[in-house]
Amino acid sequence: MAIVYTQCDSRSHTPGTGPAGQRGETICVADEASAASRQKTDDTRQVLGCQVRAAAHDVGAKTDLYDQPRTSIEEALRAAATFKRCVED
């Protein structure tokens, strides 16, 4: 069975017409593109989440950044500078 790609109205997902004389399963191009985009978005979120968790673990292992609460702006600025150095190096 052939696959017939059709353009459709992406708001109503009403299939348009495929090439004349074609028979088979009709696939809405907009639906297929949306599914591919969702998959790429999900994959990117997963990768970035893993990277952020790994970076947070690394910062915690190499510094005392998470050991003490910050009670002043100066302490918070020092903690931010420590974090920046750890991430950049």
N, C-alpha and C positions, 0 to 999 in steps of 0.2 A: 504494500500500500504506500503510495506516495504521500509526502507531507506537503501541504499547500500553505505557504506563508501568506497571510493577508494583512493589509492595513486595517486598523479598526479605530473607532472613536475611543480614545483612551479614557474618557470620562464615563461613558456608558458601556464600554467594552463590547459594543455591537460590531460583529465582524463585517468587514467590507467584502469586496469580491476579489477572488484570486485570479490568476491568469486563466483566460478562457480555455475551456476544455479540460482543465485539471480536476482530478478527483482524488480523494483521500482525506486524511485527517487535516483539519484546518487549525492552524496555530496563529493566535493573535501575536503579532510582532511586539506590540507594546507590552503585553503580558510577559513575554519571554525576556524582554529587556529589563522590566521591573524585577523579575525573579533573579536575573543575573546581578543586577545592582544590589539587591538585598543581600545576596550571598557574599558579594565582595565587601559590603559594609560590615556584615557579621564577622567575616574573616579578619578584617582590619581591626575591629574592636577587640577580638580575641588576642591578636598579636600584640596590640598596644597594651592591653591589660596585663599580659604576661611580662612585657618589658617593664612596665611601671612597678609591678610586684617584685621583679628581680632587682630593679634599681633601689627600691625601698629596703629590701633585704640587705643589699650590698652597703647602702648608707648606714644602716643599723649595725652591721658587722664591723665596719671600718671606723665608725665615729661614736661619740656619746650623744649624738643629736637627739635621740628619743629617750634618753635616760632621765632628763630633768625637765620639769615644766618651765615655761618661759614666763617670768613675772614682770619683765620690764621691756621697753622698746629696744634697749641696747642688747639684751640677751636674745631677743627675737632677731635682730639684725645680724648678730654673730652667728646664730643658728642658720639663717638664710645664706650667709657667706660660706659657712661650712658646707651646706648642702650644694651650693653652686660649685665650689671647688671639687667636691666629690663627683658631681655629675659631669663636669667638664674634663676632669683628669682621668 
